[in-house]
Structures are given as structure tokens and as C-alpha cells.
Amino acid sequence: MSETTTELARLAAPWGRELVLFQVIHEGGLAMLRLRIREGKRFTTLDLDAATAGDLAARLAAWAAAPPSDA
């Protein structure tokens, strides 16, 4: 199966981790957001549909707006 991948963003995360976001268009036209998390030599890759990516974005934004305070 063929796909077209475009890198959208690359973010440095705490403790030497890296997050990379890609737009992936599959052969049939299905668009997905690919999140790749690099931890040293280990990679975790998640492909998300628009609804899941939107839900995740809203939850991340809500947390970032009011992160828990350190006790």
C-alpha cells in the first residue's frame, strides 16, 4: 500500500525525547496524523484519524492551560 508522508512538526521533549508529527495520505485518499515518539533508540508510532487527533488536541490544550501545581 502506497502513502505520501509530509513532516509537519518536530518537537524536543523532556529527558531527550523527540516528537515528530506527519501528515500521511494513503493510496485511497485516507488522511491520518502520524505521531512518532523517539526515546533513545526506541520509537513509538501512532496513526490517528481526524476525530481522535482533535480529541487529543483538546485534552492537551486543556491540560497545558491549567497544569497541576507541584505540591
HTML snippet that shows the backbone in 3Dmol.js (N, CA, C, O; Angstrom):
<script src="https://3Dmol.org/build/3Dmol-min.js"></script>
<div id="view" style="width:600px;height:400px;position:relative"></div>
<script>
const pdb = `
ATOM      1  N   MET A   1       0.852  -1.184   0.000  1.00  0.00           N
ATOM      2  CA  MET A   1       0.000   0.000   0.000  1.00  0.00           C
ATOM      3  C   MET A   1       0.894   1.243   0.000  1.00  0.00           C
ATOM      4  O   MET A   1       1.846   1.334   0.775  1.00  0.00           O
ATOM      5  N   SER A   2       0.582   2.179  -0.862  1.00  0.00           N
ATOM      6  CA  SER A   2       1.365   3.396  -1.024  1.00  0.00           C
ATOM      7  C   SER A   2       0.814   4.515  -0.128  1.00  0.00           C
ATOM      8  O   SER A   2      -0.383   4.577   0.154  1.00  0.00           O
ATOM      9  N   GLU A   3       1.726   5.396   0.309  1.00  0.00           N
ATOM     10  CA  GLU A   3       1.315   6.540   1.112  1.00  0.00           C
ATOM     11  C   GLU A   3       2.255   7.705   0.841  1.00  0.00           C
ATOM     12  O   GLU A   3       3.416   7.511   0.481  1.00  0.00           O
ATOM     13  N   THR A   4       1.740   8.922   1.017  1.00  0.00           N
ATOM     14  CA  THR A   4       2.543  10.134   0.904  1.00  0.00           C
ATOM     15  C   THR A   4       2.655  10.721   2.304  1.00  0.00           C
ATOM     16  O   THR A   4       1.649  10.961   2.971  1.00  0.00           O
ATOM     17  N   THR A   5       3.880  10.946   2.737  1.00  0.00           N
ATOM     18  CA  THR A   5       4.127  11.425   4.099  1.00  0.00           C
ATOM     19  C   THR A   5       4.796  12.794   4.056  1.00  0.00           C
ATOM     20  O   THR A   5       5.773  12.992   3.335  1.00  0.00           O
ATOM     21  N   THR A   6       4.265  13.739   4.832  1.00  0.00           N
ATOM     22  CA  THR A   6       4.829  15.086   4.930  1.00  0.00           C
ATOM     23  C   THR A   6       5.065  15.411   6.396  1.00  0.00           C
ATOM     24  O   THR A   6       4.145  15.319   7.208  1.00  0.00           O
ATOM     25  N   GLU A   7       6.290  15.790   6.740  1.00  0.00           N
ATOM     26  CA  GLU A   7       6.585  16.167   8.126  1.00  0.00           C
ATOM     27  C   GLU A   7       5.954  17.523   8.420  1.00  0.00           C
ATOM     28  O   GLU A   7       6.127  18.475   7.659  1.00  0.00           O
ATOM     29  N   LEU A   8       5.218  17.605   9.531  1.00  0.00           N
ATOM     30  CA  LEU A   8       4.546  18.834   9.937  1.00  0.00           C
ATOM     31  C   LEU A   8       5.270  19.576  11.052  1.00  0.00           C
ATOM     32  O   LEU A   8       5.307  20.806  11.061  1.00  0.00           O
ATOM     33  N   ALA A   9       5.838  18.840  11.980  1.00  0.00           N
ATOM     34  CA  ALA A   9       6.491  19.481  13.132  1.00  0.00           C
ATOM     35  C   ALA A   9       7.442  18.495  13.795  1.00  0.00           C
ATOM     36  O   ALA A   9       7.252  17.280  13.743  1.00  0.00           O
ATOM     37  N   ARG A  10       8.467  19.056  14.420  1.00  0.00           N
ATOM     38  CA  ARG A  10       9.433  18.273  15.193  1.00  0.00           C
ATOM     39  C   ARG A  10       9.639  19.021  16.505  1.00  0.00           C
ATOM     40  O   ARG A  10      10.042  20.184  16.509  1.00  0.00           O
ATOM     41  N   LEU A  11       9.360  18.347  17.618  1.00  0.00           N
ATOM     42  CA  LEU A  11       9.421  18.988  18.931  1.00  0.00           C
ATOM     43  C   LEU A  11      10.388  18.243  19.850  1.00  0.00           C
ATOM     44  O   LEU A  11      10.373  17.014  19.922  1.00  0.00           O
ATOM     45  N   ALA A  12      11.214  18.993  20.539  1.00  0.00           N
ATOM     46  CA  ALA A  12      12.059  18.407  21.577  1.00  0.00           C
ATOM     47  C   ALA A  12      11.212  18.275  22.837  1.00  0.00           C
ATOM     48  O   ALA A  12      10.499  19.207  23.208  1.00  0.00           O
ATOM     49  N   ALA A  13      11.287  17.135  23.487  1.00  0.00           N
ATOM     50  CA  ALA A  13      10.524  16.876  24.706  1.00  0.00           C
ATOM     51  C   ALA A  13      11.504  16.629  25.861  1.00  0.00           C
ATOM     52  O   ALA A  13      12.687  16.383  25.627  1.00  0.00           O
ATOM     53  N   PRO A  14      11.017  16.693  27.093  1.00  0.00           N
ATOM     54  CA  PRO A  14      11.904  16.475  28.248  1.00  0.00           C
ATOM     55  C   PRO A  14      12.612  15.118  28.188  1.00  0.00           C
ATOM     56  O   PRO A  14      12.146  14.171  27.556  1.00  0.00           O
ATOM     57  N   TRP A  15      13.744  15.068  28.866  1.00  0.00           N
ATOM     58  CA  TRP A  15      14.553  13.864  29.026  1.00  0.00           C
ATOM     59  C   TRP A  15      15.039  13.281  27.694  1.00  0.00           C
ATOM     60  O   TRP A  15      15.118  12.064  27.533  1.00  0.00           O
ATOM     61  N   GLY A  16      15.365  14.167  26.740  1.00  0.00           N
ATOM     62  CA  GLY A  16      15.964  13.733  25.487  1.00  0.00           C
ATOM     63  C   GLY A  16      15.014  13.073  24.505  1.00  0.00           C
ATOM     64  O   GLY A  16      15.460  12.452  23.541  1.00  0.00           O
ATOM     65  N   ARG A  17      13.739  13.192  24.727  1.00  0.00           N
ATOM     66  CA  ARG A  17      12.766  12.602  23.802  1.00  0.00           C
ATOM     67  C   ARG A  17      12.472  13.584  22.671  1.00  0.00           C
ATOM     68  O   ARG A  17      12.715  14.785  22.790  1.00  0.00           O
ATOM     69  N   GLU A  18      11.947  13.049  21.577  1.00  0.00           N
ATOM     70  CA  GLU A  18      11.585  13.875  20.425  1.00  0.00           C
ATOM     71  C   GLU A  18      10.225  13.422  19.892  1.00  0.00           C
ATOM     72  O   GLU A  18       9.952  12.226  19.789  1.00  0.00           O
ATOM     73  N   LEU A  19       9.381  14.394  19.558  1.00  0.00           N
ATOM     74  CA  LEU A  19       8.071  14.126  18.968  1.00  0.00           C
ATOM     75  C   LEU A  19       8.087  14.649  17.538  1.00  0.00           C
ATOM     76  O   LEU A  19       8.515  15.777  17.292  1.00  0.00           O
ATOM     77  N   VAL A  20       7.628  13.842  16.603  1.00  0.00           N
ATOM     78  CA  VAL A  20       7.547  14.268  15.212  1.00  0.00           C
ATOM     79  C   VAL A  20       6.123  13.997  14.722  1.00  0.00           C
ATOM     80  O   VAL A  20       5.592  12.900  14.894  1.00  0.00           O
ATOM     81  N   LEU A  21       5.519  15.016  14.111  1.00  0.00           N
ATOM     82  CA  LEU A  21       4.177  14.894  13.543  1.00  0.00           C
ATOM     83  C   LEU A  21       4.274  14.847  12.022  1.00  0.00           C
ATOM     84  O   LEU A  21       5.002  15.630  11.411  1.00  0.00           O
ATOM     85  N   PHE A  22       3.535  13.921  11.420  1.00  0.00           N
ATOM     86  CA  PHE A  22       3.493  13.783   9.970  1.00  0.00           C
ATOM     87  C   PHE A  22       2.045  13.771   9.503  1.00  0.00           C
ATOM     88  O   PHE A  22       1.162  13.289  10.212  1.00  0.00           O
ATOM     89  N   GLN A  23       1.806  14.296   8.322  1.00  0.00           N
ATOM     90  CA  GLN A  23       0.548  14.063   7.633  1.00  0.00           C
ATOM     91  C   GLN A  23       0.774  12.875   6.715  1.00  0.00           C
ATOM     92  O   GLN A  23       1.752  12.850   5.968  1.00  0.00           O
ATOM     93  N   VAL A  24      -0.104  11.904   6.757  1.00  0.00           N
ATOM     94  CA  VAL A  24       0.012  10.715   5.925  1.00  0.00           C
ATOM     95  C   VAL A  24      -1.258  10.604   5.084  1.00  0.00           C
ATOM     96  O   VAL A  24      -2.367  10.557   5.616  1.00  0.00           O
ATOM     97  N   ILE A  25      -1.078  10.563   3.776  1.00  0.00           N
ATOM     98  CA  ILE A  25      -2.197  10.353   2.854  1.00  0.00           C
ATOM     99  C   ILE A  25      -2.006   8.972   2.232  1.00  0.00           C
ATOM    100  O   ILE A  25      -1.037   8.728   1.512  1.00  0.00           O
ATOM    101  N   HIS A  26      -2.936   8.086   2.520  1.00  0.00           N
ATOM    102  CA  HIS A  26      -2.857   6.725   1.994  1.00  0.00           C
ATOM    103  C   HIS A  26      -3.356   6.689   0.550  1.00  0.00           C
ATOM    104  O   HIS A  26      -4.017   7.617   0.084  1.00  0.00           O
ATOM    105  N   GLU A  27      -3.033   5.623  -0.136  1.00  0.00           N
ATOM    106  CA  GLU A  27      -3.357   5.460  -1.553  1.00  0.00           C
ATOM    107  C   GLU A  27      -4.821   5.746  -1.869  1.00  0.00           C
ATOM    108  O   GLU A  27      -5.118   6.351  -2.899  1.00  0.00           O
ATOM    109  N   GLY A  28      -5.717   5.334  -1.023  1.00  0.00           N
ATOM    110  CA  GLY A  28      -7.147   5.554  -1.249  1.00  0.00           C
ATOM    111  C   GLY A  28      -7.632   6.946  -0.877  1.00  0.00           C
ATOM    112  O   GLY A  28      -8.814   7.244  -1.045  1.00  0.00           O
ATOM    113  N   GLY A  29      -6.745   7.811  -0.371  1.00  0.00           N
ATOM    114  CA  GLY A  29      -7.110   9.176  -0.005  1.00  0.00           C
ATOM    115  C   GLY A  29      -7.338   9.385   1.484  1.00  0.00           C
ATOM    116  O   GLY A  29      -7.596  10.510   1.911  1.00  0.00           O
ATOM    117  N   LEU A  30      -7.247   8.327   2.283  1.00  0.00           N
ATOM    118  CA  LEU A  30      -7.436   8.448   3.726  1.00  0.00           C
ATOM    119  C   LEU A  30      -6.295   9.272   4.328  1.00  0.00           C
ATOM    120  O   LEU A  30      -5.123   8.941   4.148  1.00  0.00           O
ATOM    121  N   ALA A  31      -6.640  10.340   5.040  1.00  0.00           N
ATOM    122  CA  ALA A  31      -5.650  11.206   5.691  1.00  0.00           C
ATOM    123  C   ALA A  31      -5.549  10.848   7.169  1.00  0.00           C
ATOM    124  O   ALA A  31      -6.563  10.705   7.852  1.00  0.00           O
ATOM    125  N   MET A  32      -4.330  10.707   7.651  1.00  0.00           N
ATOM    126  CA  MET A  32      -4.073  10.385   9.056  1.00  0.00           C
ATOM    127  C   MET A  32      -2.983  11.323   9.577  1.00  0.00           C
ATOM    128  O   MET A  32      -2.181  11.854   8.809  1.00  0.00           O
ATOM    129  N   LEU A  33      -2.972  11.511  10.876  1.00  0.00           N
ATOM    130  CA  LEU A  33      -1.883  12.214  11.540  1.00  0.00           C
ATOM    131  C   LEU A  33      -1.020  11.149  12.205  1.00  0.00           C
ATOM    132  O   LEU A  33      -1.515  10.348  12.998  1.00  0.00           O
ATOM    133  N   ARG A  34       0.263  11.143  11.884  1.00  0.00           N
ATOM    134  CA  ARG A  34       1.185  10.177  12.477  1.00  0.00           C
ATOM    135  C   ARG A  34       2.014  10.898  13.537  1.00  0.00           C
ATOM    136  O   ARG A  34       2.638  11.922  13.259  1.00  0.00           O
ATOM    137  N   LEU A  35       2.013  10.365  14.731  1.00  0.00           N
ATOM    138  CA  LEU A  35       2.819  10.870  15.841  1.00  0.00           C
ATOM    139  C   LEU A  35       3.906   9.845  16.111  1.00  0.00           C
ATOM    140  O   LEU A  35       3.617   8.691  16.428  1.00  0.00           O
ATOM    141  N   ARG A  36       5.152  10.267  15.987  1.00  0.00           N
ATOM    142  CA  ARG A  36       6.275   9.376  16.269  1.00  0.00           C
ATOM    143  C   ARG A  36       7.007   9.924  17.501  1.00  0.00           C
ATOM    144  O   ARG A  36       7.406  11.088  17.532  1.00  0.00           O
ATOM    145  N   ILE A  37       7.174   9.083  18.493  1.00  0.00           N
ATOM    146  CA  ILE A  37       7.870   9.449  19.728  1.00  0.00           C
ATOM    147  C   ILE A  37       9.184   8.685  19.755  1.00  0.00           C
ATOM    148  O   ILE A  37       9.197   7.456  19.696  1.00  0.00           O
ATOM    149  N   ARG A  38      10.296   9.422  19.845  1.00  0.00           N
ATOM    150  CA  ARG A  38      11.607   8.792  19.928  1.00  0.00           C
ATOM    151  C   ARG A  38      12.112   8.899  21.359  1.00  0.00           C
ATOM    152  O   ARG A  38      12.162   9.983  21.939  1.00  0.00           O
ATOM    153  N   GLU A  39      12.482   7.762  21.910  1.00  0.00           N
ATOM    154  CA  GLU A  39      13.076   7.691  23.249  1.00  0.00           C
ATOM    155  C   GLU A  39      14.379   6.923  23.097  1.00  0.00           C
ATOM    156  O   GLU A  39      14.390   5.693  23.133  1.00  0.00           O
ATOM    157  N   GLY A  40      15.490   7.661  22.925  1.00  0.00           N
ATOM    158  CA  GLY A  40      16.767   6.996  22.669  1.00  0.00           C
ATOM    159  C   GLY A  40      16.715   6.288  21.328  1.00  0.00           C
ATOM    160  O   GLY A  40      16.488   6.923  20.298  1.00  0.00           O
ATOM    161  N   LYS A  41      16.924   4.976  21.330  1.00  0.00           N
ATOM    162  CA  LYS A  41      16.874   4.195  20.092  1.00  0.00           C
ATOM    163  C   LYS A  41      15.491   3.612  19.833  1.00  0.00           C
ATOM    164  O   LYS A  41      15.270   2.979  18.801  1.00  0.00           O
ATOM    165  N   ARG A  42      14.564   3.816  20.754  1.00  0.00           N
ATOM    166  CA  ARG A  42      13.230   3.236  20.653  1.00  0.00           C
ATOM    167  C   ARG A  42      12.249   4.239  20.036  1.00  0.00           C
ATOM    168  O   ARG A  42      12.276   5.423  20.371  1.00  0.00           O
ATOM    169  N   PHE A  43      11.390   3.764  19.138  1.00  0.00           N
ATOM    170  CA  PHE A  43      10.372   4.592  18.510  1.00  0.00           C
ATOM    171  C   PHE A  43       8.995   4.003  18.793  1.00  0.00           C
ATOM    172  O   PHE A  43       8.812   2.786  18.783  1.00  0.00           O
ATOM    173  N   THR A  44       8.027   4.887  19.048  1.00  0.00           N
ATOM    174  CA  THR A  44       6.620   4.506  19.132  1.00  0.00           C
ATOM    175  C   THR A  44       5.894   5.353  18.100  1.00  0.00           C
ATOM    176  O   THR A  44       6.056   6.573  18.075  1.00  0.00           O
ATOM    177  N   THR A  45       5.092   4.718  17.247  1.00  0.00           N
ATOM    178  CA  THR A  45       4.382   5.427  16.191  1.00  0.00           C
ATOM    179  C   THR A  45       2.880   5.184  16.329  1.00  0.00           C
ATOM    180  O   THR A  45       2.428   4.045  16.442  1.00  0.00           O
ATOM    181  N   LEU A  46       2.118   6.281  16.317  1.00  0.00           N
ATOM    182  CA  LEU A  46       0.657   6.210  16.378  1.00  0.00           C
ATOM    183  C   LEU A  46       0.083   6.901  15.151  1.00  0.00           C
ATOM    184  O   LEU A  46       0.476   8.027  14.843  1.00  0.00           O
ATOM    185  N   ASP A  47      -0.835   6.255  14.445  1.00  0.00           N
ATOM    186  CA  ASP A  47      -1.573   6.886  13.362  1.00  0.00           C
ATOM    187  C   ASP A  47      -2.964   7.209  13.889  1.00  0.00           C
ATOM    188  O   ASP A  47      -3.672   6.327  14.377  1.00  0.00           O
ATOM    189  N   LEU A  48      -3.354   8.488  13.787  1.00  0.00           N
ATOM    190  CA  LEU A  48      -4.608   8.971  14.352  1.00  0.00           C
ATOM    191  C   LEU A  48      -5.520   9.510  13.260  1.00  0.00           C
ATOM    192  O   LEU A  48      -5.061  10.189  12.342  1.00  0.00           O
ATOM    193  N   ASP A  49      -6.807   9.210  13.359  1.00  0.00           N
ATOM    194  CA  ASP A  49      -7.772   9.822  12.454  1.00  0.00           C
ATOM    195  C   ASP A  49      -8.070  11.236  12.961  1.00  0.00           C
ATOM    196  O   ASP A  49      -7.648  11.615  14.054  1.00  0.00           O
ATOM    197  N   ALA A  50      -8.799  12.008  12.157  1.00  0.00           N
ATOM    198  CA  ALA A  50      -9.062  13.409  12.497  1.00  0.00           C
ATOM    199  C   ALA A  50      -9.823  13.553  13.816  1.00  0.00           C
ATOM    200  O   ALA A  50      -9.520  14.447  14.606  1.00  0.00           O
ATOM    201  N   ALA A  51     -10.795  12.696  14.060  1.00  0.00           N
ATOM    202  CA  ALA A  51     -11.580  12.795  15.296  1.00  0.00           C
ATOM    203  C   ALA A  51     -10.714  12.526  16.520  1.00  0.00           C
ATOM    204  O   ALA A  51     -10.805  13.247  17.514  1.00  0.00           O
ATOM    205  N   THR A  52      -9.883  11.504  16.459  1.00  0.00           N
ATOM    206  CA  THR A  52      -9.010  11.177  17.591  1.00  0.00           C
ATOM    207  C   THR A  52      -7.962  12.262  17.795  1.00  0.00           C
ATOM    208  O   THR A  52      -7.677  12.639  18.932  1.00  0.00           O
ATOM    209  N   ALA A  53      -7.378  12.774  16.697  1.00  0.00           N
ATOM    210  CA  ALA A  53      -6.384  13.849  16.803  1.00  0.00           C
ATOM    211  C   ALA A  53      -7.016  15.099  17.410  1.00  0.00           C
ATOM    212  O   ALA A  53      -6.388  15.770  18.229  1.00  0.00           O
ATOM    213  N   GLY A  54      -8.246  15.418  17.022  1.00  0.00           N
ATOM    214  CA  GLY A  54      -8.939  16.581  17.584  1.00  0.00           C
ATOM    215  C   GLY A  54      -9.218  16.416  19.063  1.00  0.00           C
ATOM    216  O   GLY A  54      -9.046  17.357  19.838  1.00  0.00           O
ATOM    217  N   ASP A  55      -9.644  15.234  19.460  1.00  0.00           N
ATOM    218  CA  ASP A  55      -9.906  14.963  20.875  1.00  0.00           C
ATOM    219  C   ASP A  55      -8.610  15.069  21.684  1.00  0.00           C
ATOM    220  O   ASP A  55      -8.587  15.672  22.757  1.00  0.00           O
ATOM    221  N   LEU A  56      -7.540  14.481  21.161  1.00  0.00           N
ATOM    222  CA  LEU A  56      -6.246  14.560  21.839  1.00  0.00           C
ATOM    223  C   LEU A  56      -5.784  16.013  21.947  1.00  0.00           C
ATOM    224  O   LEU A  56      -5.304  16.432  23.001  1.00  0.00           O
ATOM    225  N   ALA A  57      -5.923  16.779  20.873  1.00  0.00           N
ATOM    226  CA  ALA A  57      -5.514  18.189  20.879  1.00  0.00           C
ATOM    227  C   ALA A  57      -6.263  18.984  21.946  1.00  0.00           C
ATOM    228  O   ALA A  57      -5.666  19.793  22.656  1.00  0.00           O
ATOM    229  N   ALA A  58      -7.559  18.754  22.055  1.00  0.00           N
ATOM    230  CA  ALA A  58      -8.370  19.470  23.053  1.00  0.00           C
ATOM    231  C   ALA A  58      -7.926  19.115  24.466  1.00  0.00           C
ATOM    232  O   ALA A  58      -7.826  19.986  25.330  1.00  0.00           O
ATOM    233  N   ARG A  59      -7.662  17.838  24.697  1.00  0.00           N
ATOM    234  CA  ARG A  59      -7.236  17.416  26.039  1.00  0.00           C
ATOM    235  C   ARG A  59      -5.849  17.944  26.383  1.00  0.00           C
ATOM    236  O   ARG A  59      -5.599  18.334  27.524  1.00  0.00           O
ATOM    237  N   LEU A  60      -4.944  17.957  25.403  1.00  0.00           N
ATOM    238  CA  LEU A  60      -3.607  18.513  25.636  1.00  0.00           C
ATOM    239  C   LEU A  60      -3.687  20.013  25.918  1.00  0.00           C
ATOM    240  O   LEU A  60      -3.011  20.511  26.818  1.00  0.00           O
ATOM    241  N   ALA A  61      -4.508  20.730  25.156  1.00  0.00           N
ATOM    242  CA  ALA A  61      -4.660  22.173  25.358  1.00  0.00           C
ATOM    243  C   ALA A  61      -5.261  22.483  26.727  1.00  0.00           C
ATOM    244  O   ALA A  61      -4.832  23.423  27.396  1.00  0.00           O
ATOM    245  N   ALA A  62      -6.244  21.699  27.142  1.00  0.00           N
ATOM    246  CA  ALA A  62      -6.856  21.915  28.456  1.00  0.00           C
ATOM    247  C   ALA A  62      -5.844  21.694  29.573  1.00  0.00           C
ATOM    248  O   ALA A  62      -5.794  22.462  30.534  1.00  0.00           O
ATOM    249  N   TRP A  63      -5.035  20.643  29.445  1.00  0.00           N
ATOM    250  CA  TRP A  63      -4.029  20.379  30.473  1.00  0.00           C
ATOM    251  C   TRP A  63      -2.975  21.486  30.486  1.00  0.00           C
ATOM    252  O   TRP A  63      -2.574  21.950  31.554  1.00  0.00           O
ATOM    253  N   ALA A  64      -2.525  21.913  29.297  1.00  0.00           N
ATOM    254  CA  ALA A  64      -1.496  22.949  29.214  1.00  0.00           C
ATOM    255  C   ALA A  64      -1.977  24.284  29.772  1.00  0.00           C
ATOM    256  O   ALA A  64      -1.178  25.059  30.299  1.00  0.00           O
ATOM    257  N   ALA A  65      -3.280  24.558  29.661  1.00  0.00           N
ATOM    258  CA  ALA A  65      -3.841  25.804  30.169  1.00  0.00           C
ATOM    259  C   ALA A  65      -3.871  25.847  31.691  1.00  0.00           C
ATOM    260  O   ALA A  65      -3.834  26.927  32.280  1.00  0.00           O
ATOM    261  N   ALA A  66      -3.937  24.695  32.330  1.00  0.00           N
ATOM    262  CA  ALA A  66      -4.016  24.636  33.796  1.00  0.00           C
ATOM    263  C   ALA A  66      -3.343  23.365  34.305  1.00  0.00           C
ATOM    264  O   ALA A  66      -4.012  22.484  34.846  1.00  0.00           O
ATOM    265  N   PRO A  67      -2.006  23.262  34.134  1.00  0.00           N
ATOM    266  CA  PRO A  67      -1.328  22.071  34.626  1.00  0.00           C
ATOM    267  C   PRO A  67      -1.410  21.991  36.156  1.00  0.00           C
ATOM    268  O   PRO A  67      -1.501  23.019  36.826  1.00  0.00           O
ATOM    269  N   PRO A  68      -1.379  20.791  36.696  1.00  0.00           N
ATOM    270  CA  PRO A  68      -1.433  20.661  38.155  1.00  0.00           C
ATOM    271  C   PRO A  68      -0.214  21.343  38.781  1.00  0.00           C
ATOM    272  O   PRO A  68       0.887  21.296  38.231  1.00  0.00           O
ATOM    273  N   SER A  69      -0.423  21.969  39.923  1.00  0.00           N
ATOM    274  CA  SER A  69       0.696  22.610  40.619  1.00  0.00           C
ATOM    275  C   SER A  69       1.461  21.558  41.408  1.00  0.00           C
ATOM    276  O   SER A  69       0.903  20.558  41.859  1.00  0.00           O
ATOM    277  N   ASP A  70       2.760  21.816  41.559  1.00  0.00           N
ATOM    278  CA  ASP A  70       3.577  20.908  42.381  1.00  0.00           C
ATOM    279  C   ASP A  70       3.214  21.071  43.837  1.00  0.00           C
ATOM    280  O   ASP A  70       3.069  22.189  44.333  1.00  0.00           O
ATOM    281  N   ALA A  71       3.070  19.954  44.517  1.00  0.00           N
ATOM    282  CA  ALA A  71       2.710  20.007  45.951  1.00  0.00           C
ATOM    283  C   ALA A  71       3.933  20.122  46.811  1.00  0.00           C
ATOM    284  O   ALA A  71       3.824  20.179  48.036  1.00  0.00           O
TER     285      ALA A  71
END
`;
const viewer = $3Dmol.createViewer("view");
viewer.addModel(pdb, "pdb");
viewer.setStyle({}, {cartoon: {color: "spectrum"}});
viewer.zoomTo();
viewer.render();
</script>
